[in-house]
Amino acid sequence: MGSCKDEDRNEINCLFVHGPIIIGAGPSGLAVAACLQENGVPSLILERSDCIASLWQQKTYDRLKLHLPKQFCQLPFLNFPKNFPKYPTKHQFVSYMESYAKHFSIEPKFKQSVLGAEFDNLTGFWMVKTQDFQYFSRWLIVATGENAEPVIPEIHGIEKFQGPVMHTSVYKSGSEFQKQRVLVVGCGNSGMEVSLDLCRYNASPHMVVRNSVHILPREMFGVSTFSVAMALLKWLPLGLVDKFLLMVANFTLGNTDRLGLRRPKTGPIELKNATGKSPVLDVGALSQIKAGKIKVVEGVKEITKNGAKFMDGQEREFDSIILATGYKSNVPSWLKGENGLYAVGFTRRGLLGTSSDAVKIARDVADQWSMINKIFPDIDTKLLK
Ligand SMILES: Cc1cc2nc3c(=O)[nH]c(=O)nc-3n(C[C@H](O)[C@H](O)[C@H](O)COP(=O)(O)OP(=O)(O)OC[C@H]3O[C@@H](n4cnc5c(N)ncnc54)[C@H](O)[C@@H]3O)c2cc1C
C-alpha cells in the first residue's frame, strides 16, 4: 500500500492490486473470485457492506426460499450440501455462501463502497475509488448485481400517508403487521410472497396490480416448472414451450384473469428474454387470492392521509404501505470506460447466469494474466516503486 494525491491534491491511500478488482461480494463476486483462483489468478473483492451476500443476509424476508431448485443455483466448483432441500431457505443459502468463501479462502475488503471507476488510457490501468482508498488494476470485474438499489416509485400523495411506508428490502416478517390493513404495491415474486406472509399473521393485504403478470405453478407434475421449461427448450421452439407452460398453468391454477391478474400477450419465457421480467412462481399466494384473503386492487390514483384512492374510484384505509417495486443496478452512476472490463451476474438469468459468466471471465483473464506474467514477471513491483 502507498499514498497518492486525488484530484483535489489530498493525500489518500493507494493500493495496486495483483490481479483483477472485483466489485461486490454477492454470489457473482464470490463465484468469479473462486474461478480465478482455480485458474491461478489472485483477485481482490471490494464490498460496500460488512458481510458477503449482503442482499440475502440484510435485504430479504425471513421466509424466503430459493425460487429455483438448488441445482440451478449452485456456484462453480462447490455444490450445495447433499442434505439441503430442493428449495433451500435463505439461511441455508447464506450458510452455503459462507462455506464457499471459506473453501476458496476469499476475504473481501468490506465497507468499501465504490464511488467511481475509471480506465486510464495512459497507464492501461483501472482506478477504482472508494471513500478512503484508490485501487489500481489492469482488470475490473463488476459484480454489483441487478438488485443493488431499491426502486422507489413516485406515487401521488405518498408523503401525506401517516403510517409506515417501507420497501420489501427492509421487510422481514408479517409479525410486525398483525391484524393490519396493508397496501402492497407490486405483484412480482416479492409482492406475492410478502402478501402471503402477511396472511399468515392475520394481516389483510391489498395487492396493487397495475400491469399484466404471468403466474406459473412452481412445479408441474412434481417437477420444477423451470426444469420443465429448460428441458423443453432443448427440443422445441420458444413459442411452443410458452404455449405448453400456459396450458399447464391454466389447467392447474385456473384462469388468473378472472382474479384481476391479467396475463401479458407475450408468453412467459419470451417476455423474460425480452424484458427481464420474471414470471411469478406461485408458492401459495394464489390460493389466498382465490379465498379472498389477499385482495387484488387496480392501480393507485393517489395516497391519502389514511389510505389510498384507486383508479376504479374506490377508496380504502390502510395502516401500512409496502413497496414491492423491485430493484435496479447502480453501475451507470460510477463506471467509466471499457478496457479490461467484465461484468458478472447481469444476464437476467439469476444464479445460473452467474456461474457461466464466472467461468468464462476467469478463463479470459487467466489467459491474459499468464501472458503478462511471462513478458513482465516483475511488473507489479515496478509499478509500486
Ligand atoms: C427476494 C429475492 C429472491 C431471489 N431468488 C432467486 C433464486 O431463487 N434464484 C436465482 O437464481 N436468483 C434469485 N434472485 C436473484 C438474486 O439476486 C441473484 O440471483 C443473486 O443474488 C445475484 O447475485 P449477485 O452477486 O449478482 O448480486 P447481489 O447478490 O445483489 O450482490 C451484489 C453485491 O454488490 C455489492 N455492491 C453493490 N454496489 C456496490 C458498490 N458501488 N460498491 C461496492 N459494493 C457494491 C452489494 O452490497 C452486494 O453485496 C433473488 C433476488 C431477490 C431480491
The ligand as an SDF file (V2000), in Angstrom:
LIG
                    3D

 53 58  0  0  0  0  0  0  0  0999 V2000
  -36.0500  -11.8010   -2.9130 C   0  0  0  0  0  0  0  0  0  0  0  0
  -35.1450  -12.3580   -3.9710 C   0  0  0  0  0  0  0  0  0  0  0  0
  -35.1360  -13.7240   -4.2630 C   0  0  0  0  0  0  0  0  0  0  0  0
  -34.3090  -14.2580   -5.2630 C   0  0  0  0  0  0  0  0  0  0  0  0
  -34.3190  -15.6210   -5.5270 N   0  0  0  0  0  0  0  0  0  0  0  0
  -33.5010  -16.1190   -6.5180 C   0  0  0  0  0  0  0  0  0  0  0  0
  -33.4510  -17.5290   -6.8100 C   0  0  0  0  0  0  0  0  0  0  0  0
  -34.1450  -18.3380   -6.1930 O   0  0  0  0  0  0  0  0  0  0  0  0
  -32.6310  -17.9810   -7.7910 N   0  0  0  0  0  0  0  0  0  0  0  0
  -31.8480  -17.1140   -8.5060 C   0  0  0  0  0  0  0  0  0  0  0  0
  -31.1110  -17.5710   -9.3800 O   0  0  0  0  0  0  0  0  0  0  0  0
  -31.8650  -15.7810   -8.2420 N   0  0  0  0  0  0  0  0  0  0  0  0
  -32.6670  -15.2740   -7.2780 C   0  0  0  0  0  0  0  0  0  0  0  0
  -32.6930  -13.9260   -7.0160 N   0  0  0  0  0  0  0  0  0  0  0  0
  -31.8580  -13.0490   -7.8010 C   0  0  0  0  0  0  0  0  0  0  0  0
  -30.6020  -12.8400   -6.9670 C   0  0  0  0  0  0  0  0  0  0  0  0
  -30.4950  -11.5050   -6.5770 O   0  0  0  0  0  0  0  0  0  0  0  0
  -29.4090  -13.1640   -7.6800 C   0  0  0  0  0  0  0  0  0  0  0  0
  -29.5080  -14.3550   -8.3880 O   0  0  0  0  0  0  0  0  0  0  0  0
  -28.1260  -13.1370   -6.8270 C   0  0  0  0  0  0  0  0  0  0  0  0
  -28.1900  -12.5840   -5.5260 O   0  0  0  0  0  0  0  0  0  0  0  0
  -27.2600  -12.3010   -7.6900 C   0  0  0  0  0  0  0  0  0  0  0  0
  -26.0010  -12.2430   -7.1370 O   0  0  0  0  0  0  0  0  0  0  0  0
  -25.0390  -11.0510   -7.4840 P   0  0  0  0  0  0  0  0  0  0  0  0
  -23.7820  -11.3450   -6.7530 O   0  0  0  0  0  0  0  0  0  0  0  0
  -25.0100  -10.8250   -8.9430 O   0  0  0  0  0  0  0  0  0  0  0  0
  -25.7690   -9.7590   -6.8700 O   0  0  0  0  0  0  0  0  0  0  0  0
  -26.0550   -9.4230   -5.3510 P   0  0  0  0  0  0  0  0  0  0  0  0
  -26.4350  -10.6060   -4.5800 O   0  0  0  0  0  0  0  0  0  0  0  0
  -27.0040   -8.2660   -5.3830 O   0  0  0  0  0  0  0  0  0  0  0  0
  -24.6210   -8.9230   -4.8070 O   0  0  0  0  0  0  0  0  0  0  0  0
  -24.0360   -7.7050   -5.2190 C   0  0  0  0  0  0  0  0  0  0  0  0
  -23.1200   -7.1710   -4.1280 C   0  0  0  0  0  0  0  0  0  0  0  0
  -22.5190   -5.9760   -4.6160 O   0  0  0  0  0  0  0  0  0  0  0  0
  -22.4640   -5.0160   -3.5730 C   0  0  0  0  0  0  0  0  0  0  0  0
  -22.4200   -3.6800   -4.1660 N   0  0  0  0  0  0  0  0  0  0  0  0
  -23.3740   -3.0370   -4.8870 C   0  0  0  0  0  0  0  0  0  0  0  0
  -22.9510   -1.8190   -5.2670 N   0  0  0  0  0  0  0  0  0  0  0  0
  -21.6930   -1.6620   -4.7690 C   0  0  0  0  0  0  0  0  0  0  0  0
  -20.7360   -0.6230   -4.8320 C   0  0  0  0  0  0  0  0  0  0  0  0
  -20.9520    0.5120   -5.5140 N   0  0  0  0  0  0  0  0  0  0  0  0
  -19.5340   -0.7990   -4.1980 N   0  0  0  0  0  0  0  0  0  0  0  0
  -19.2460   -1.9580   -3.5350 C   0  0  0  0  0  0  0  0  0  0  0  0
  -20.1360   -2.9840   -3.4390 N   0  0  0  0  0  0  0  0  0  0  0  0
  -21.3440   -2.8530   -4.0650 C   0  0  0  0  0  0  0  0  0  0  0  0
  -23.7600   -5.2630   -2.8070 C   0  0  0  0  0  0  0  0  0  0  0  0
  -23.6730   -4.7630   -1.4820 O   0  0  0  0  0  0  0  0  0  0  0  0
  -23.8740   -6.7890   -2.8650 C   0  0  0  0  0  0  0  0  0  0  0  0
  -23.2860   -7.4170   -1.7520 O   0  0  0  0  0  0  0  0  0  0  0  0
  -33.4750  -13.3810   -5.9930 C   0  0  0  0  0  0  0  0  0  0  0  0
  -33.4800  -11.9990   -5.6920 C   0  0  0  0  0  0  0  0  0  0  0  0
  -34.2870  -11.4990   -4.6940 C   0  0  0  0  0  0  0  0  0  0  0  0
  -34.2740  -10.0000   -4.4010 C   0  0  0  0  0  0  0  0  0  0  0  0
  1  2  1  0
  2  3  1  0
  2 52  2  0
  3  4  2  0
  4  5  1  0
  4 50  1  0
  5  6  2  0
  6  7  1  0
  6 13  1  0
  7  8  2  0
  7  9  1  0
  9 10  1  0
 10 11  2  0
 10 12  1  0
 12 13  2  0
 13 14  1  0
 14 15  1  0
 14 50  1  0
 15 16  1  0
 16 17  1  0
 16 18  1  0
 18 19  1  0
 18 20  1  0
 20 21  1  0
 20 22  1  0
 22 23  1  0
 23 24  1  0
 24 25  2  0
 24 26  1  0
 24 27  1  0
 27 28  1  0
 28 29  2  0
 28 30  1  0
 28 31  1  0
 31 32  1  0
 32 33  1  0
 33 34  1  0
 33 48  1  0
 34 35  1  0
 35 36  1  0
 35 46  1  0
 36 37  1  0
 36 45  1  0
 37 38  2  0
 38 39  1  0
 39 40  1  0
 39 45  2  0
 40 41  1  0
 40 42  2  0
 42 43  1  0
 43 44  2  0
 44 45  1  0
 46 47  1  0
 46 48  1  0
 48 49  1  0
 50 51  2  0
 51 52  1  0
 52 53  1  0
M  END
$$$$
